[in-house]
Amino acid sequence: MNLYRGCTHGCIYCDSRSLIYQINHKFEDIEVKENALELLKKSLKNKRQKVMIGTGSMADPYMPLEKRIEYTRNALKLIYKYGHGFTCITKSDLILRDLDLLKKINEKSKAVVQMTLTTADEDLCKVLEPHVCTTKRRVEVLKTLNENGIPTVVWLCPILPFINDSEDNINGIIDYCIDANVKGILCFGMGMTLREGNREYYYEKLDENFPGLKNKYITHFKNNYHVASPYNGKLMKIFNKRTSDAGIMNDSDEIFTYLNELPTKNTTKQTTLF
């Protein structure tokens, strides 16, 4: 489900800025689907088979606007009421506001939180993702979720060539994931994507924060959609070995299967929210 379009986190690499998604207004002006909760209620009420409900692939469901209008929280109430599962992708610690509902859903069906980690360097994180909590705080969120029985998956992406594609960074993020007892780490290679819309914004931010690097990108990658780190092979070996040694899922197909599966749970206690 997509409750919002656009985002205010300000991540300099965001693919959702791409023109292909037809957001024909300033990306930071958030569109809200006014009847989203009515549509969700109707859909869940009429669905006999229980399924996992996902959100966050196009816009973070826990951007600051959510504090005020609580669309995500009210969606969680509906998901719990009708016995479905829930998973989302976020970078925000605001998700802890809804820990009570996540726990109830996980007891009744299944809840998984997915969180993006791009850099272990706090100062660099503030440049790459300026208007959302930093990596260190996200790891604290992952630990809190783990302590409350909520499984977590980390998206280790994007890895920006010549910026955060270092052994220290990859090892640092994996150290964080091991410490937080994450269930899986999604990594689709060391690199990023660039296409019309987000390429121009990204290059503008490179000029602001990494003078001269834009020209290096143009020379190395031209107008390629997939932009791979020149250290991809070495870094992927580190990623695969360290995650395997730690018992963390690292195969994307296996992780997505896990995220989509909704096991049957025998529950004798239910809490009424309405």
C-alpha positions as CSV (number, residue, x, y, z in Angstrom):
1,M,0.0,0.0,0.0
2,N,1.1,3.6,-0.7
3,L,-0.4,6.1,1.7
4,Y,1.9,8.9,0.7
5,R,3.7,10.1,-2.4
6,G,6.9,12.2,-2.0
7,C,9.1,12.4,1.0
8,T,10.8,14.9,3.2
9,H,13.8,12.9,4.4
10,G,16.0,14.6,1.8
11,C,18.1,11.6,0.9
12,I,20.4,12.7,-2.0
13,Y,20.2,9.5,-3.9
14,C,16.4,8.7,-3.8
15,D,15.2,6.8,-6.8
16,S,11.6,7.9,-6.1
17,R,12.5,11.3,-7.6
18,S,12.7,9.6,-11.0
19,L,10.4,11.0,-13.6
20,I,9.1,7.5,-14.3
21,Y,6.9,7.8,-11.2
22,Q,5.1,10.9,-12.5
23,I,5.3,13.0,-9.3
24,N,4.5,16.2,-11.0
25,H,5.1,18.6,-8.1
26,K,7.9,19.3,-5.7
27,F,9.0,16.0,-4.2
28,E,8.9,17.4,-0.7
29,D,5.2,18.4,-1.1
30,I,3.6,15.3,0.2
31,E,0.5,13.9,-1.5
32,V,-1.8,12.0,0.9
33,K,-4.3,9.5,-0.4
34,E,-7.4,10.8,1.5
35,N,-9.5,7.6,1.1
36,A,-6.6,5.2,1.7
37,L,-7.9,3.9,5.0
38,E,-11.4,3.4,3.6
39,L,-10.0,1.4,0.6
40,L,-7.7,-0.6,2.9
41,K,-10.6,-1.5,5.3
42,K,-12.8,-2.6,2.4
43,S,-10.0,-4.7,0.9
44,L,-9.0,-6.4,4.1
45,K,-12.5,-7.0,5.2
46,N,-13.3,-8.8,2.0
47,K,-10.1,-10.8,1.7
48,R,-10.6,-14.4,2.9
49,Q,-6.9,-15.3,2.7
50,K,-4.7,-13.6,5.3
51,V,-1.7,-11.9,3.6
52,M,1.3,-9.7,4.4
53,I,0.6,-6.0,3.9
54,G,3.7,-4.0,2.9
55,T,4.5,-0.3,2.6
56,G,7.5,2.0,2.3
57,S,8.9,1.1,-1.1
58,M,8.1,4.5,-2.6
59,A,7.7,6.8,0.4
60,D,8.7,6.3,4.0
61,P,5.5,5.6,6.0
62,Y,7.1,7.3,9.0
63,M,8.1,10.7,7.6
64,P,7.3,13.6,10.0
65,L,3.9,14.2,8.5
66,E,2.8,10.8,9.9
67,K,3.2,12.3,13.5
68,R,0.2,14.5,12.8
69,I,-2.2,12.6,10.6
70,E,-1.4,9.0,11.8
71,Y,-2.3,7.3,8.5
72,T,0.2,4.5,9.1
73,R,-0.9,4.0,12.6
74,N,-4.5,3.7,11.6
75,A,-3.6,1.3,8.9
76,L,-1.9,-0.8,11.4
77,K,-5.1,-0.9,13.5
78,L,-7.0,-2.2,10.5
79,I,-4.4,-4.8,9.7
80,Y,-4.5,-6.0,13.3
81,K,-8.3,-6.0,13.4
82,Y,-8.6,-8.2,10.3
83,G,-5.8,-10.5,11.2
84,H,-3.3,-9.8,8.4
85,G,0.5,-9.4,8.7
86,F,2.6,-6.3,8.2
87,T,6.0,-5.2,7.0
88,C,7.4,-1.8,6.1
89,I,10.6,-0.2,5.0
90,T,11.7,2.9,6.9
91,K,14.6,5.0,8.0
92,S,12.7,6.7,10.9
93,D,12.7,6.1,14.6
94,L,9.0,7.2,14.6
95,I,8.2,3.6,14.0
96,L,8.7,3.0,17.8
97,R,5.6,5.1,18.4
98,D,3.7,2.1,17.0
99,L,5.6,-0.6,18.9
100,D,2.4,-1.5,20.7
101,L,0.6,-2.3,17.5
102,L,3.6,-4.1,15.9
103,K,3.7,-6.4,18.9
104,K,0.0,-7.1,18.8
105,I,0.2,-7.9,15.0
106,N,3.2,-10.1,15.5
107,E,1.5,-12.0,18.3
108,K,-1.6,-12.5,16.1
109,S,0.0,-13.0,12.7
110,K,3.4,-11.5,11.7
111,A,5.2,-8.2,11.7
112,V,8.6,-7.5,10.2
113,V,10.4,-4.2,10.1
114,Q,12.8,-3.4,7.3
115,M,15.3,-0.6,7.9
116,T,17.7,1.0,5.4
117,L,21.4,1.4,6.5
118,T,23.7,3.1,4.0
119,T,26.7,4.3,6.0
120,A,28.3,3.6,9.4
121,D,29.8,7.1,9.4
122,E,27.5,9.5,11.3
123,D,28.8,12.6,9.7
124,L,28.4,11.2,6.2
125,C,24.9,9.9,7.1
126,K,23.9,13.5,7.8
127,V,25.0,14.5,4.3
128,L,23.4,11.6,2.5
129,E,20.2,11.5,4.5
130,P,19.9,14.9,6.1
131,H,16.4,15.0,7.5
132,V,16.0,11.6,9.2
133,C,17.6,9.9,12.2
134,T,21.2,8.8,11.7
135,T,22.5,5.2,11.4
136,K,23.4,5.0,15.1
137,R,19.8,5.8,16.1
138,R,18.4,3.4,13.5
139,V,20.5,0.6,15.1
140,E,19.1,1.5,18.5
141,V,15.6,1.1,16.9
142,L,16.6,-2.3,15.5
143,K,17.8,-3.4,18.9
144,T,14.5,-2.2,20.6
145,L,12.5,-4.1,18.0
146,N,14.6,-7.2,18.6
147,E,14.1,-6.9,22.4
148,N,10.4,-6.9,21.8
149,G,10.3,-9.9,19.5
150,I,9.9,-8.1,16.2
151,P,12.1,-9.6,13.5
152,T,14.1,-7.1,11.3
153,V,15.6,-7.0,7.9
154,V,18.2,-4.4,6.8
155,W,18.5,-2.9,3.3
156,L,22.3,-2.3,2.8
157,C,21.8,0.2,0.0
158,P,22.6,2.2,-1.9
159,I,26.3,2.0,-1.9
160,L,27.5,5.2,-3.6
161,P,30.6,4.8,-5.8
162,F,33.6,6.8,-4.4
163,I,31.6,7.8,-1.3
164,N,30.6,4.9,0.9
165,D,31.9,1.9,-1.1
166,S,34.7,1.1,1.4
167,E,35.6,-2.0,3.3
168,D,35.3,0.0,6.6
169,N,31.8,1.0,5.8
170,I,30.5,-2.4,4.8
171,N,32.2,-4.0,7.8
172,G,30.8,-1.3,10.0
173,I,27.2,-1.8,8.8
174,I,27.5,-5.6,9.2
175,D,28.9,-5.1,12.7
176,Y,25.8,-3.1,13.5
177,C,23.5,-5.8,12.0
178,I,25.1,-8.5,14.0
179,D,24.8,-6.5,17.2
180,A,21.2,-5.8,16.5
181,N,20.5,-9.5,15.7
182,V,18.9,-8.8,12.4
183,K,17.3,-11.7,10.5
184,G,18.5,-10.8,7.0
185,I,20.3,-8.2,5.0
186,L,19.2,-7.3,1.5
187,C,22.1,-6.2,-0.8
188,F,21.8,-6.2,-4.6
189,G,25.4,-5.5,-5.3
190,M,27.6,-2.5,-4.3
191,G,26.2,0.4,-6.3
192,M,23.2,2.5,-7.0
193,T,20.7,3.4,-9.7
194,L,20.4,6.7,-11.6
195,R,17.8,7.7,-14.1
196,E,16.2,10.9,-15.3
197,G,14.9,12.9,-12.4
198,N,17.0,11.5,-9.6
199,R,20.2,11.8,-11.5
200,E,20.0,15.5,-11.8
201,Y,19.1,16.0,-8.2
202,Y,22.0,13.6,-7.1
203,Y,24.5,15.5,-9.3
204,E,23.3,18.8,-7.8
205,K,24.0,17.4,-4.3
206,L,27.4,16.0,-5.4
207,D,28.4,19.5,-6.5
208,E,27.3,20.9,-3.1
209,N,28.9,18.3,-0.9
210,F,31.6,16.5,-3.0
211,P,33.1,19.1,-5.4
212,G,34.4,17.5,-8.6
213,L,32.9,14.1,-8.0
214,K,30.0,14.7,-10.5
215,N,32.6,14.8,-13.4
216,K,34.1,11.5,-12.2
217,Y,30.6,9.9,-12.3
218,I,30.0,11.3,-15.8
219,T,33.3,9.9,-17.0
220,H,32.9,6.5,-15.4
221,F,29.2,5.8,-15.8
222,K,27.9,8.2,-18.5
223,N,24.1,7.8,-18.5
224,N,24.0,4.2,-17.2
225,Y,20.9,3.3,-15.1
226,H,22.9,0.9,-12.9
227,V,26.0,2.5,-11.4
228,A,28.3,-0.2,-9.9
229,S,31.1,0.4,-7.5
230,P,34.5,-0.5,-9.0
231,Y,35.0,-2.4,-5.7
232,N,31.8,-4.5,-6.1
233,G,33.5,-7.8,-6.3
234,K,35.7,-7.4,-3.3
235,L,33.0,-5.8,-1.2
236,M,30.4,-8.5,-2.1
237,K,32.9,-11.2,-1.0
238,I,33.1,-9.5,2.4
239,F,29.4,-9.2,2.6
240,N,28.6,-12.8,1.7
241,K,31.3,-14.3,4.0
242,R,30.5,-12.1,7.0
243,T,26.7,-12.6,6.9
244,S,27.0,-16.3,6.3
245,D,29.5,-16.7,9.2
246,A,27.0,-14.7,11.4
247,G,24.0,-16.8,10.4
248,I,22.2,-13.8,8.8
249,M,20.2,-14.4,5.6
250,N,21.8,-12.8,2.6
251,D,20.0,-14.3,-0.4
252,S,17.4,-11.9,-1.7
253,D,15.0,-14.6,-2.9
254,E,15.1,-16.3,0.5
255,I,14.5,-13.0,2.3
256,F,11.6,-11.9,0.1
257,T,10.0,-15.3,0.5
258,Y,10.3,-14.9,4.3
259,L,8.8,-11.4,4.1
260,N,5.8,-12.6,2.0
261,E,5.0,-15.7,4.0
262,L,2.3,-15.5,6.6
263,P,2.3,-18.5,8.9
264,T,-0.8,-19.6,10.7
265,K,-0.7,-18.8,14.4
266,N,-2.8,-20.3,17.1
267,T,-3.7,-17.4,19.4
268,T,-6.1,-17.5,22.3
269,K,-5.8,-13.9,23.4
270,Q,-6.9,-10.9,21.3
271,T,-7.1,-7.3,22.3
272,T,-9.9,-5.1,21.0
273,L,-8.7,-1.8,19.6
274,F,-12.0,-0.4,18.6
